[in-house]
Amino acid sequence: MGVAQVRVEAWTPGASRDPKAIPGGRWCVQVGAFEREKDAIKLKEQLMRRYRTAKVIEFPGPTGHWVRINPAHPSKASADEVAAGIHVSGAEPYLVRTD
């Protein structure tokens, strides 16, 4: 609680031609936040059947229970692909940087 002065610095990692490099950090897709844990678990189970190569997680967050998909390769491009392919009623996926 309270207010503090902070300094925010943005930087761009060096360009890499290594396909295993993770430019721009590690990314995942936030799919939903629910008040009730059972609703989050239901979505998690639905997504686990669809995304077998990704890690689908449900966990308590500050606004309830969250559901995220961690792509097999945590690049922003991979997360974008996963987010674009999610068509679940009531879900509005968005990218989250995890590092």
N, C-alpha and C positions, 0 to 999 in steps of 0.2 A: 504494500500500500504506500501511497505517497508519490512524490515526484523526484526525479533525479536528472541531472544533466548527463547526456550521453554524446558520444561522438560516433557517427556511422561512417565507415569507409567502404566503398565499393571497389572491387578489383576484378580484373579479368584474368583467369589463368592463361598461361602461355599456350599458343596454338600447338596442338599435338597431332601428328599423323598416325599415332598408334591407335588402332581400332579398339584396344583394350582400355585405353585411357578413359577417364570419366570427366569430360570437360564440363565445367560449370557445376560440379557437385553431384550429390546423390539425390534422386528424385523419387517420389511415390505419388499415388493418386488418392486423394481423399474422396471417398464416395458418399459418405453420409454421416450424420450425427443424429443420435436418437436419444430421447428421454428414457425410453425403456430398453433395458439390456436385451430382452428377448427379440425386439425388432432388429437390433443390430446383429444379433446372432443369426437371425433368419436371412438377412441380406448377405452376411458373410458366407453362409452355407451355399446360397445361390451362386455367389461369385466364385467360390472354390470349385464348383463343378465346371464353370466356364473357363477359368484361368488356372489351368493345371501347372503351368510353368512359372507362375508368379506366386508370391506369398501373400495370402489374404489374411489380414489381422483385424480383430475387434478388440478394443481396449477402452477403459474409462478415460475420458478427457474432461476438460474443464466445463464443457456444456452438455455432458451426458456421455453416451457410449458412441465411440467413433469406429468407422470401418475404413480401412485403407488397403490398397493393393500395392505391394512392392514388386515391380517388374523384375524378371530374372537379371536383366542388365539395368542398373538404376540410373541410366542417363535420362536427360530431359527429353530426348527424342523418343525413347522407349516409353516413358511415362505419357507423353503426348499421344502416342499410338494407342495405348491402353485407354486413356481418357476418351479419345474420339470414338472408341468402339463400345463404350458403355451406354446402353439404352435401357435403363431401369426406371420404372415409373416412380416419380418422387425423388429421384437422385440427381444431383447436379455435381458431377465430378469436377475437381480442380486439382492442380498440381501443388505439391508441397515439397520444399527442399528440406532434406532431413539431416544435412551436415552443417 
